[in-house]
Amino acid sequence: MQIGEKLKDARLEKGYSIEEVSRLTKIQIRHLNAIEDNNFSMIPGNFYARVFIKEYANVVGLDFKALLDEHHHEIPTVDEDVDYTQLSRSRRKSTSSKSSPFTRVLPTIIVFILLFGVVFFIWRTLQNPDGPSPDVGDEVQTDQSIGDEVSIPSNDIDQDDPGQDEADEPDETEEDVTEEPELSLVSYENAVSYYQFSTTDESIELVIESSGSNWLEIEDDQGNRLYYETLQSSGSPVSFDVSDEDFVYLRFGNPGDITITINDKEVELSTEISPTAVQVLWLYINEELE
């Protein structure tokens, strides 16, 4: 039995019509029919095909992860046949392993030092055209044999010396640069939102607060439920550590009473959202949506 037939049988067992499934999932009927017929070419993109299958499975009571394992050869793949629930965290690791700004400017510093050495050598040569400079040891011995007073230069900084001021200024290129986290709405259609969050922070916290009573479901990128109950204002906010997740799936019933933040960045819901419609929100963390 193919995955489309299994979903259809589960729908019939629940007593749902195709129109009821469309109303509950916010997926167009033609796309649901395409899934039941295993005709995924009718769905705009492999990524959306997998999302629609997950929504369909949730409504009819099937385990999406079990469907993936059993029908992996039928379900469209994303990113060169790599399962989107098992995406590599190489992007996050590569961000932390980037070379420091000091390493990038080090070759330039070395070149300036070499040029300074050449200029200094030429200057010393012009100062002593008749021969080489006296040996350093001779200078020390001469200084020790003379009883004249030796004046010690003052430690005070000459404020009129532009070279001294320039030397005292910190090299801004050597300072650590912290990238500001970015959160953006990628797309919104049929009560389904896709967001992308980019950050170099090692710790990532998702915080959700409700000003009233709001049914809330949260799943991690493995399909495990992190939260599945009604969130009351008296019990909010609730927070979750999502540092190791590639994405988080949220479903909530009252968008007008909910506030979602990730590392203090507030998720601004689409202006097209109906204040009474059940919403689905996919929040991708340091992952590019295909």
N, C-alpha and C positions, 0 to 999 in steps of 0.2 A: 504494500500500500504506500502510495506516494504521500508527501507531506500535505499537499492540497486536499487529498481525499480524507486524510486523518483530521484536518481542521474542519472540514465540512461535516464529517460524522459527529465530531464533538459539538459543533453548532446545533445540529439536529437533535442530539441528545439533550442539550440545554433547552430546546424548544424555541431557539432564536430564529427569526427570519434574517435574510441577508440585509434587509433595511434596518433591523434593530442592531445588528453588529456594526453597521455603518454609523448609526447614531451614537453608539457607545464608544467607538474607536475614533470617530471623526475621519474615517478613511472613506474615500469615494467608492460607490458600489462597483464600478467597473474595475477598480483595482482589487477589490475583494473577490470578484468573479475570476480575475486573472490568477489570483493566488490559488483558489480552489481548482482551477484548470491547470495549475503548474505552468502557466504561461507568463513567466516573469519578464519577458521582453516588453509587455504592455505597461510595465511600471517604469517611471523615469529614473533609472539609475539603480545599481546594485545596492547602494547604501540604503535607499528608501525601501527597497524590497525587503531587506532584513528587518528594518524598523517596523514595517507594516505586518510582517509575519509575527514579530514579538507582540505587537498590540493585539492582533487577532488571537494568539495563543493565550494571552492574559485574560481576555474576555470569556473565552470558552473553557478556561480552567486547565490548560495544558502547560507543562513545564517547558519553557522556551529553551533552556540549556539542554534538556534531554532531547528535544527536537533537533537541535544543532548537532548533537553527537550522533543521532540515528540517521539524519538526512543531510549530513554535511556535503554529500556529493550532489544534492539537488539544489540546496539553497545558494543563491548567488554570493560570490565572494567579493571582498573589498580589499584594495591595496595589494594586488598581485597574489591572490589566493591566500592571504593571511587573514585569519578570523579576527573580526574587529573587537571581540572581547578579549583577545590575547595580544593586543598590539604591544610592540616593544617599547620600553621606556628609555630607549637610546637617546631620544631627543632631550629628555630631561637630564640624562647623564652628560650628554655632550655640552649642554648649557653650562653645567658646573665645572667642566674641564677646560673651558676656554682660557687661553693664555691671558695673563694680567696685562694692563696697559704699560707697565714698566718694561715687560719683556719686549713689547712691540717697539718701544722707543729706544731700547738699549743700543742697537746698531748705530742710530743717529748720534747718540752720546759718544760712542767710541770714535766715530769719524771726527766729531768736534775736538775731542781730546788729541787725536793725532794731528789735526790741523794746528791746534794751539802749540803742540810740541815743535812742529816744523817752524812756525813763526818765531817762537822763542829762541830756537837754535840760530836762525838767521839774525835775530836782533843781537844775541850775544857775540856772534861773529863780527858784526859791524862795530860793536863796542870795543873789540880787541882785534884790530886789523893786523897788528904786528906779530901776533903769536897766540898760542892757546892760552886759555885761562889758567891761572896758577892752581897748583894742586890744593885740594881741600885741606889736606893735612898741614900744608905750609901755612894756610890762612889761620888755622886754629892755633898753631904754634906761635905765629906772630902776634896774635891777639893776646895770648897768655903772657908774652914777654914785655908787653907795653903796659905801663902802669896808669895810663890815662883812663879817665872815667869813661865808661860806656853808657850811652843813653839808651834806655829801653823804650821802644815805641809805645805810645799810649794805647790802651785797649779800647779807648772810646772810638766809636764808629763815626767816621766823617760823613755827616749827613749830606754833604755836597758831592760825594762820590757816587755817581750813578751806577758804577760797576758794583759797589758794595750793596746798594739797595737791590739791585737785580739778583745778586747772589743770595740775599736773605729771603727773597720771595720763594714760596714753595712751588715746586714743579707740579702744576695741576694735572699733568699727564700721568703722574705717578700715583695719584689718588685713586682709590678703589671707586669704581663706577657701579652704582646700584640701579638696575633697570626698574622702572615703574611698572607694576602689574597692569595688564590690560584685559578688559572684559568687554566683549562685543556680541551683539545679537547678529547671528549669521543669517537666519531665515525664520519666517513664521508663516504657517499655512495650516488651515483646518484645526486650530487649537493646539498645534504642535510647534514648539519653539526649539531652536538650536542655538546654543551659546558657545563661545570659545573663550577660555581664560588662559592667559599666558603669564607666567611668573618665574622668577629665579629663586623664590623662597623655598626652603626645604620643607617647612611645615605649612600645610594648607588646611584651613578650617572652614567648614560650611555651617552657617548659622541660619536658623529659620525661626521666625516669630510670627504669631497670629494675634490680631487684636480682637478676635471673636472665637468662633468655633469653626474649625476647618479640617476636613478629612484629608490626610496626607499619607502618601506612599513614597518611600525612597529605596532605591536599589543601587548596589555598587556595580562595577564593570564585569563582575562574575555572575550577576543576577541574584545575589544574596540581598535579602531585605534588611535594610538598616532601620526602617521605621514603617509601621503599618497600623495606624489608628487615628482617631480624631484628636487634633492638636487644639487644646483650649488655651485661651489667653493666660489663665492662671498657671499653666504648665509650660509656658514658653518664656524665653527662647530655648530651643534645643540645638545642640551643636554636634558635629561629626568631624572626625579626623579623616580627610580624604587625600592625604599626602601621597599615598601609593596607588591612587586610582587614575585610570586614563579618562574615565567619564563617570558621571553620576546621572541616574534616571529619577525624575521626580514626577509625581502626579498629585494634583490637589484640586479641591472642589470649589473654592471661593477665592478667586484671584484678587478681589478687592480688599481682603482682610489679611493678606500674607505679605511678609517681607523676607526676602532671601538675600543673604550676603555671603561672599567668599573672600576671606582675608580682608575684611572691611570694605570690599567693593560690592555695592548694592546691585543686584540683578534688576535692571529696569525692564519691566514687562512691556510687550508690544502694545501700542495704542489701539490695535485692532481687536484686542482681547475683549470678549463679552464678560461683564462682571459676574455672570451666573453660570458660565460654561465650565465644565471640567477641563482642566489644562494638562498637557504633557510637556515636560521640559527636559531637554537633554543638555547637560553641562559638560563640555569637553575640556580637559585640563592638560595644557601643553601638548595638544594633539591637533593636527590639521584635518578639517573635514574635507572629504573628497568631493 
